[in-house]
Amino acid sequence: MAFEQLFSPFRIKHLELKNRIVMPPMGFILGNNDHTVSDKSIRYYGERADGGVGLIIVEYTAVHPQGAAEVNQLGLWDDSYIDGMEKLVKRIHQGGAKAAIQLHHGGRTGCEKHGPALAPSAIAGKKGIVPKEMTHQQIDEVVNSFADAAKRAVKAGFDAIEIHGAHGYLLAQFMSGFANKRTDEYGGDMHGYLKLPIRVIKAVRDAIGDDLPLIFRISAEEGVENGRDLPQTLKMAPYLVEAGLDMFHVTAGTTDSGQFVIPPMTVKKGVNLDAASKVKSTAGIPVIVVGRINDSEIAELALKDYGLDLVAMGRALIADPQFPYKVNEDKLDEVRYCIGCSDACLSAPPGKHCSINPRAGREYELSKIKPGQEKNIVVVGGGPAGMEAAATAAENGHEVTLLEAGERLGGQLLLAAKPPQKDEILNFIHFEENRLKQLGVNIRLNCSAEVNLINELKPDLVLIATGSKPSIPDLPGKNEFAGTIVDARRALENDELELGNKVLVVGGGLVGTEVACWLSSKGKNVVIVEVLPEICNDVPPVPMYFLKQKIDEYGIEIYTDAEIKGLNKNKANLKLVDQEIEINDIDSIIFATGAICNNELYQELSSLNPDLTVKLIGDADNPGRIKDAVNNAFDIAITI
């Protein structure tokens, strides 16, 4: 077996796992508005259990109403929640996985649906909510709430209990100087910081007995000012173990430093492996590690080389619920690998839950959709929208022909993968290519989709996924510029294009900033000009953090609130807020100033053949990001 450690069994106390893969608790927020388990939740977790995962830790579940971080977060502060949890556990067991639950109190991140947020100190977090400083009576109530919720979890049949002591929620707030400014016995020094977590661990242990494993999730490093660092975590770990723990679940970051909680593809894989290994050495108990573990190679490395016990593969299981099964059956070409975009999975609910798996979080609703009568479908364009639409339609029994003008599939994803540390995007293209091949889709590459050809195919429906075109402003003096002028796509497409040494990038959004980094990595002197007050306005928050960091590392010169008033020979005249300046010695200009729909074929087909059903999908309908193209294409194809 290629991944012997990954698929070896694991036992702790009475818990026996068939493999070392853990689905960590992730706040998909699929519960009902009364905090009960929904049919959506059961279907979502059930499909992951069916896919072969060893242990599922159900998402953060509030132990107290004031600790709920979301209005429909799962709850376990009342006996009325037990029945729903029991159904969820049975469904997970039915799929062959074991079930744990994460007990949680949001502290200052509380949504205030059930009263004011509570915290160790009256300090606002990222949400801006100023919590009330907890009294000793309220602290006692929280301890009892954790214990009572644990008892209910045992009644529901859970195989293990996890206490959420990470990510800047209540227990983490008490454990760190970034949120705890108390001067009583619950603050001041390490022992004060640990007093509440230790009380909670002891209370939960008493509530569940000695047979069930008790896990504690902890951020090894918080990445915030005055937050806990790794040396401090290592000092605290033995005290938490002594209180009654069986296992640590090592993560990083807080709600105020989310870039470390769910890092993007530009961060190295297995980012927390070293810290988790040190926690295990110090604590002397088994450790689950999480963080950028999205393929079987890095998972095996975590177990084999770092000596860790279990690997949490959250986004990998969002992207592909059958990841464990496919890897174990040596079907790696069929895995829909998470690309680490840190986009849709971080979107505020309700919304798209995965950029490349449009079924994620929607399993229950989609199970009720029945495919229509078989149709002959032509899809024009082999980018993310075209590939997803063609594959989805073929899976529903339709006959599909995919026409692509280029020599290979992928569309703009091929270009998006070129900037530094973005190559994981290619994994999605490989997945779709293999998927289309297995489904028997008729793929025609280097094929110009003219009206006559489409009519010859006699389609019942045509899906136009011809993408978008660069939008290039007509700047004064553009014809007088002595250097090279191209759009960002052409620059990325043609590695042989002579751009010279100094490059002016017009547009500081996602495309412009990533192209600037790509050019800088090649040794170019790059200047970004952006008309808005800030760069990266269209970049998701987590990738934005690391992209701006990379821009600083490269020393890229940036002008914001800047308008190009004119070009002349090798210079550009810029109007800033309070002055005008010249940028000289420019060898080339690259425009990254947005995109417009490429829908001429749609208009031509609609006018020449009004009886033919023609639909726009993806960027041809509305330019956006990967998640928009894939989810839009799927939504249309699934209802054909």
N, C-alpha and C positions, 0 to 999 in steps of 0.2 A: 504494500500500500504506500502511495507517495506521501501521504500525510499521516504517519503512524501515530504521532502524539495527539494530533487534532481529533482523531476519531478513536482514541483510546478511552475506556470508561474512567469515571472518577467517582470516588465515594467520600463523603464527609458525614459523620454520624450515621443517621438512618437514610440519608439522601444518596441515591445512586443515579448517576447521570450516564447516558449511553455514549456521550462524547463531550468534548471540552468547549463547545460553542454555546455562548450565552447570548440571548437577546436582552440587552440592557433596558432599563426603564426609560422610555422616551415619551414626553408629553404630547401624544397625538390628540388628546382632548376630544375623544369620541363619545364621552359619557353623555347621559341625559342632563337636562337642566336642573334636575333635582339631585344630581351627583350619583345617580345609580348607574349600574352597568347597562349599556345599550346593546341592541342587536348588532350595531355597527362594531362595537368593541369586540364582541364575541367572535364575529366573523373575521375581523382583522387579526386577532391573536390566533384563532383557529388555523388560518392558512399558514401562519409561521410555524405553528406546531406540526402541521402536516408536512412541512418542508424539511424536517429532520433535525431541528435545533435541539440541543440537550436540555437547556434550562431557559425558561422565559420568566423574566422579572417584570411583573405588571407595573405599568407606569405609576409615577408618583401619586399617592393616594392620601388625601387629607385626613388627618386624625382628629381635627377640630375644625368647626365651621370657620372660625376666624383665620385659620391657617390655609384656607383654599386660595390658590394662586390664580385660578381661572373659574369663571362662573359655572362651567360644566365639568370641572375636574372631578374625577372619581373620589368618593368619600367613604369613610369607614368609621364615622363617629357615632353611628347609631345602629342598633340591631336590624333595622329595616334594610340595611345594605347587604346583609349576609346572603340572602337568597340569590341575588344577582351575582355576587362573587362566587358562590358555589357553582352556579351554571358556567361561569367563565373557567373555573378550575377544571370542571369535568370536561369541557371542550378542549382545553389544553392537554389534559391527560389522554383524551381520545386520540389526539394526534401523535401521541408517543413522547411528549415532552413533560418535564417536571415544571411545577409552577411555584414561583416565589412572588412576594408582593413588597413594594417599597412604601414604607410608612413615612409620611412627610408633613411638615408644617412650614408654611412659606415665610412666617415672620413678617418682616417689613415688605415682602413682595406680595402680601395678601391682596386680593382684589377688592376687599371691603364690602363684598356682597352681604356678609353676615356680621358686619360691625367693623370698627376701626382695626387697622393692621397693628400687630403687636411685635415688639422687638426688644433686644437687650437694652438699646438706647434709642432716643428719639432722633435718629439720623436717617434721612431719606436715602433710598436706593435709586436704581436706574429709572424706576417708574415715576420717581418724584414724590411718592407718597411719604409723608412724615408720620412714622408710626408712633404709637404710645409706648413709653418705656414700661416694661412688664413689672408688675408687683410680685412679691414673693408668693402670694396666693395664686396669681395667674401662672407663675412658673410651676407651682405644684399641680395646677390643673392640667398643664401641658404634659407633665410626666405621667399623670393618670390617664390622659387621653391616648398617649402612645401605648400604654399597657393594655387599655381596654380595646383599642383597635387591633392589637396583636392577638388578643383572645378571640376576637371576631374572625380574624384571618385564619386562625387554627380551626375554628368551627366550620369555616367555608372550605377547608381541606387543603390549604396551601402547604407546600412541602418545605418552605424556608421563609424567613422574614428578613427583609433588608430595611435598615434605618437610614434615612437620607441625612447624612451629615456633610454634604458637599454643596457646591455651586451657589454658595451665598444664601442658602435658606436658613431657617431659624437656628438649628443646632450649629451650623457653620458660622452664623453671625455671632453666637456666643463664644465660639472657638477662635475668634480672630479680632485683632485690634482695629480692623477697618470698619467694624460695625459695633464693637463692644467697648464702650467708654465707662462702664460701671465702676464704682468704687467700693461696692459691697463684696461679699464672698463669691459672687458670680462674675467678677472681673478683676482687673489689676495685674494678674500674672497668669502663667500657664495653668496652675492648679485652679485658679478662679475661672478661667476660660473653659476648663474641662468639667467643671462641677455639674452643669446641666446635662451634657452628653453622657457622662458616667451614670448619673441618676436614671436617665432614660434607658440606657443599656441594661442596667440592673433590673429596672422595673419590667422591661420587655422580657428579659430572661426569666424572671419569676413567673411571668404570665404564660409563657409558652413551654416551660419545662426544659429539661436538658436534652431531649431527643432531636428537636428541630434545630438546624443550623441557623445561627444569627450572624447576618452580614452587616457591615457598616460601610457606607459609601463615603469616601473622603477625597477632597481635592488635595493632591500632594503639594501643589503650588497654586496660589490663588491669582497671582498676576494683577493685584491691585495695590494701591498705595497703603502701607501699613497692614497689608494682608499677610497671611501665613505663608512662609516659604518652606522648602523641603526640609532643611535642618530642624525647623520647629515642628513640622509634622512628624518627623522621625522621633523626636523627643516625646511627643504626645502618644504615639502609637502604643507603646507598652502599657500605658495606663488604661487605654481603651480596651485592650485585650484582657487585662486583669479584671475588668468590670464584667466580662462574660461573652466576649466576641469569639466567633469561630473563623471569620474570614473578613478580609478587607476587599473593597471594590474601589480600585484606585483610578481617579480621574483628575481633572485640572480645571481651574477657572471658577468664576462666580457669575451670577446674573449680570454683574457690572463689568465682567471681562469675558463675554460670551465667545470671543474669538478663540479662547483656549478650551472652551467646553466642547465646541463642535468645529474643529479647525478645517479649513478648506484644502483643496488639492495642492496648493502651493506650500503647505507644511509637510514635512517628511512623514512617511508612514510610521506607525508605531511610536508616535511622539512621546508617549508616557511610559515606554518600556523600562527605561533606566530608573525612573523614579519608583515605579511599581516594584522593580527588583530590589531596590534599597528598602522599601517598606517591608517587603517579605523578610529580608535578612534581619531587619531590626525587630519586627513584630513576632516572627517565628510561627506565623499561621499562614494558611493558604491565601492566595491573592487572585482576584479577577482583575484584569487590566482592560482598559478601554481607551480609544483615541486613535483614529486613522488606521484601524485594522479592517481593511475592506477587501482583502483577498487571502487565499489559503496560504500563500507563501509567508506573508508577514505574521499570520496567525501561528503557523508552525514554528517560526523563528522565536516568537514570544514564549512558547512552551519549551522548546528544545534548548535554545541558547541562553535565554534569560531565566529559565527555571520557574516560570510562572505557572499557575495551575489551570486557569480558565481564561478564555478570551471573549470579550464582549464585542459583538459585531453588529452594532445598531443599524447604521445606515445601509450596510450591506444587506441586511434582512428587510429593510424597507424597499430597497431597489429590487431585490429578488428573494421572495419568501422561501424559494426552493434552493437557495444557495448551498446549505449543507448536503442535501440529497445529490445535487449535481456534482459537487466536488467529490463526494464519496464514491459516486458512480463513474468518475473520470469523464465527466461531461463538461469540462471547463469552457469549451467553445459556446456552450449554451447559457453560461452565467451572464445575467444582466448586472455587470459590476457597477457599484456606486462610483460616480466620477468625482465625488468630493466637492461638489459645487457650493455646498452650504447655502443653498438658495431656497428652493421650495420647502424643504424639510424644516426650515426656520420661519416660514411664513406664518403670520398670525391666523389662527383658525377662525372661521372655516376657509379653506383654500386648497390650493394644489399642495399635496404632501410630498411629492417627489418629482424632480425635473425629468426623470427618464422612465419612471414607472407610474403611468397615470391611473393605475388601479389602486395604488396605495391609499388606504384610508377610505376607499369607496367600494370595498369588496361586497358589502351587504346590498347596496343599491344596485350595483352592476349585476349581481346574481339574479335580479328580477327582470333584466332586459333580455328578451328573446330575439335572436337574429331574424331578419326579414327574409323574404324570398330571394333565392340565389340570383345575383346580378353579374353582368359583365362590366367590370370597373376599370377605367384607365386612370392612373395617377401620373401626373406630369411633374417631375422634379424629385430628385433623390436625396434631398436634404433631410434634416430630422423630422419635419412634418410629413414629407412624402414617404419616407421609410416607415414611420409609425402607422400612417394611414393604410398603406399597402399591406403591412403585416396584420394589422387588426382586422381589416376587411377579409383577408385570406383566412384568418383563424375562424371567422364567422361563416365560412363556406362559400364566399364569393370568388369568382374567377377574376384575377387581378393581373394587369399589365402595368409595369412601372417604366416610364420613359425618362431617361436622364441624359442631358446634353453633354455632360463631362465624361471622362474616361473611368471614373469610379464614383461610388456613392459617398455621401457625407455632406455635400453642400458646404455651407459656411463653417460647419464643425471642423473641417479639415484646416481651415484658417485659424479658428479659435484655439486649436491645439498647438499652434506654433510658438506663442510667447513662452518665456521661461516657466517651467514647472506646470504646464497646462496639458501635457501629453495624455493624461488619463481620459481626456475627452474622446480620444480615439477608441477607447474600449467600447463605447456605446455604438460607434460605427461598426466595429467588428461583430458585436452582438446582433445588430440589426441585419447585417449582411448574411450571417449564418442563419438567422431566423427566417429571412425571406427565402433563402435557398431551400431550407427544410420544408417550408410551406408551399413550395412549387410556384412562387410568383415569377411571372415571365418578365425578366429584367432586360431592358435594352439600353445599353450604354452607348455613348457617342451618338445619341439619337436626337435629332432636332424634331421637336413635337409640333409639326405643322398641322394645320386644320385638315388637310386631305388625308394624312396618315391617321389621325384620330378617327375620322369618319370611316376609314377602311376597317378599323378595328370594331366598328359597330357597338360602341359602349352604351350601356343603359345609364351610366353616370360617369362624369369626368371630375376628378378632384385636382384642382390646380394648386400645386405647391412650388411655384416658380420663384419663391423667395422675394427678395427686395433688391433694390439698386442703391448705390451710394448717392447721397444728396450732397452736391458740391455747389457752394455759393459762387456767384460770379463776382469775384473781387476786383476792384479797380486796379488796373495795371497788371493783371494776370498774364496778358500776352507779352508784356515787356520783361517778365521775369526770365533771367538767363539760365536758371537751373532746371531741374526736373520737377514736374508737378504730377502727382498721382493720388489716387484715393488709397485708403488703408488696405483694402482688399487686394488691389493690384500689387501693392508693396509686399504683402505677405505671400502672394501667389508666386512671385518671381524673385527667387533668391539671387539671380544674376543681375537684377536691376541695379544700375549704377546710381547710388544716392549721394555719393560724396561723404564728406566728414561731418558737416554740420547740417542737421535736419530740423526743420520747423514742423511740428505736428499741430495742426489746427483742429481743436476739439479735445477736451479733457474728460470725456466720459469713459466708459469701460473700454471701448475699442481704442480710443486715442491713448489712454494711459498704458494699456497693455502693449500696443505697438511701440510706444516710447520705450518701455522696458526691453522689449525685443531688440530694438535698434541699439539701445545702450549696452545690451549684452554682447553685441557685435563690435563694440568699441566706438560707436558713433557719439557725437556731441549733440544732445537732443534738447530742444526747447519746446515746451507745450504752451499754447495760447488758448485760453478758455474764456468765453464770453460771460459765463456765470460767475458768481462770487467764490464758488468752490469747485474743485475737480471731483471726479468720481460720483457725481450725483445720481447716476443710474446703476451704481454698483451695489449689490447687497451688502449689508453692514459688516458681516464677518470677513468676506473676501476683501472688502474695502480697507480694513485695518492692515492686512498684510500687503496689499497692493501699494498703499501709501508708504509703508515701511520700505518696500522695494524701490520705490521712486526716490526716497531719501538716500538709500544706500548707493544708488547709481549717480546721485547728485544732479538729477534732471532739473533744469531751470524751468520755472513755472510762472506764467503771468495769468492772473484771473481778473475778472471784471475788465477784460481786455478785448478791444475790437480792432481788427486789421483795417486800417483806412486805405491802404494801398500797397502795391508791390512795385519794385523797380530794380531791374538787373539782379543783384544778389542781396537785396535787403527788403525788410518789411517795416512799414510805419504802423505803430500801435498807438491807439488811444486808450489810456488808462483812466481811472476815476479822476485823478488830479493832475495828470501830465500826459504828454505825448513823447514816445521814445522810438528809436530805430534799433532794429536787430540786423546786424550786418553779417557779411560773409556766409550767407545761407547757400548751401549747395542744392538742397531739394526741399520741397514742401509736400507733406502728406496730409490729406484731408480726412478727418474722422468726424464728420459733421452730421451724422445721422443717416437714415435710410428712408426710402419711399417704396411703396408696394410695386412689385413687378407683375402687373396683372393685364398686360396687353393681350395675351392669349385668351384670357377669360373674356375680355370684352369682344374679341374677334369671334370666338366660338358662340357667345351668347347672341351676337347680332346675326351671324350667318346661319345658325341652326337653333332657332328659338325653342324647338321642341325637345332639345337635348338638355338634360339636367346637368348643370355645371356649378361647382361650388369652389370657392376660394378657401384655402387652409394655410395655416402658418403665417410666415412673413408676407406672403402674397396677399393676405387679408389684413394683417396688422403686425408690423415689425415689432419683435420683442426678443426675449431671451429663450434659452433652450426649453425651459419649463413651459413657456407660452406656446411654442411651436408644437411640442410633443403632446401636451394636454389638449390643445385645440384640435389637432388632427385626430386624436383618439376619440374625443367627444363626438366628432362628426362621423367617423368611421364605425363606431360601435352602434350607431342608431340606423345604419343603412338597412 
